[in-house]
Amino acid sequence: MFAIKLTLILLGALLYLVGSGCWFFWIGPCLLEDGKTADILYAFVGTCAWLLITFGFIVHIIKTARPTTAGGR
């Protein structure tokens, strides 16, 4: 069971890092170099989605590490 959890955690971290790298070094700059309004809006929406995913990961990690603090009692 531990090996499966470790594999899933490492796979999730790898996918997150690859996705972040692709967004910030490949897709995002390509959208911004044209300067069209639609491309700039797509870059903004994509960055907001990346921030929401990052925030969700942080909340998940905190709730997993300290599950008793979520109830408040």
Secondary structure, DSSP 8 states (H G I E B T S, - for coil): -HHHHHHHHHHHHHHHHHHHHHIIIIIHHHHHHH--HHHHHHHHHHHHHHHHHHHHHHHHHHHHH-GGGGS--
